[in-house]
Amino acid sequence: MALSTSGNAGIGVAAVVLTAAVNPGTATGTVAFRDGGAAMPGCESVAVSGGRAQCVTTFATAGPHPITTTYSGDRVLLPATATTTVDVTATPNLFDEIVERHPVHAGQRQH
């Protein structure tokens, strides 16, 4: 089993897609996604379809998030696990970003 991510991981804003690939593509069963050992809401038991199980999520805290997936196995394949780390960045304050791009100086009139 392999685990991959896509999307930009920012606190609470950008969705990240976690994809667990199980070979062969005819595999059945489920995949559980965990963040640092804690179950990820909505991703506790994702059905494998076409050899893949996906979890779309956001993160509430910045920093590294160790993601572990556990495949249940089926009548042909044994259970398996895979891990990766998602580095979540702090989202800049939108007001600070606007001021940085368009500063207003003392005595200057806003248009």
N, C-alpha and C positions, 0 to 999 in steps of 0.2 A: 504494500500500500504506500502511496506517496501523498504528501500534503503540500498544497500550494496556496498562495494568497494573491489577491489582486485588489487594487484600490489604494487610496491614500489614507492612512490611519491617523486621523486627528480626533481629539476628544469630542465625542458626541455629534460630529457633523458628517463625516464621510463614511458611507457604508463600506465595509471590507467584506469581500467574498472569500470564504475559506472553502477549498475544494479538496476532497479526499478522493483519490483515484484508486479503484480496486480492479486488479486484473485477474481473470479476463473480464471483458465488458459484459458478459452474461451473468456476472456475480449478482447475488441477491443478499438480503440481510439489511442491517442498519449500521450507521456510524454515529457514535456519540462524540460531540465536540466539548472539550473542557478548557477553561482558561485558568492556568495555575492550579489545577485540581478541582476548580469549582465548575459545576454544570453551567452551560451557557443557555440562557432562556431561549426557547424555541429551537434549540439545536441539540437537545438531549438524546434524540433518537430519530435520525434522518434516514429515510429509506434510500437504498442504493438503487439507482436507475441508470441503465446504460453504462455501468461501471463507475458511476460517480455519485457522490453525496455532497451537497453544498449547504453551507451555513452563511447567511447574510447577517452581519452584525455591526454594531458600533461599540466603542469603548468609552467608559466614563472616566478613566484615569490615564495619565501619561506614563510613559516608560515601557520597558519590555514586558510583553505578555506571552508567557510560554503556553503554546497551544498544543494540546494532545488530542489525537483522534483514536478512537478504539472501534475497530470493525468487529461486528458480532460473529462473523463467520456464517457459512451456510452449509448445506449437506455435502458440498464438495471442498470448499475452502476453509482453512483454519482461521480462528480469530487473529487479528493483527493490530499493531499500533504504529502511529507515526507522530512525529513532533516537529514543530517549527517555532520560531519566535517572531511575534509581530511587534515592531517598535512603534508605539503610539506617541505622536508629538502633541505638545500643548498647542491649542488653537489660539492664535493671536486675537486679542480684543479688536473687534471690528472698528470701534471708535478710534483706537490708537493707530490702526492701520490707515484710516482715512486722514487723520491729522498728519501722519508721517508723510503721506503722499501729497497732501494739499495744506501745508502749514499756513497759518494766518499770523502775521507779525503785528506787534503793537502799532497802532495808528493806521494800519492797513484796512481798507474797506472790503467787506465781503461782496462779491458780485452775485 
